Amino acid sequence: MSSNPFRLDITEIGEQWVVIRTTPHGKAVSQIPAPFRREILRGMLAGIEKALIRSHSPVSTRHAAPAGSSSCHSHAGETIWANEVRR
């Protein structure tokens, strides 16, 4: 405990959160209603996981151009149309 002067633990039990606060001066325990429904938390977690995966992915993604777009790019002497798919 000497390296952490303040510790906060939160445990979910059903529809309640148990919040435990520990300091060198003592400990306090509270039970509060969960501020978010389980489905909302799962959705938020899925979004965070997806963002983490994307942020560490070595693959760059390309977005398709709208239909009828005539924009083109030059790459290594080749002309590549935005709606052209290259494999």
Secondary structure, 3 states (H helix, E strand, C coil): CCCCCCEEEEEEECCEEEEEEEECCEEEEEEEECCCCHHHHHHHHHHHHHHHHHHCCCCCCCCCCCCCCCCEEEECCEEEECCCCCC
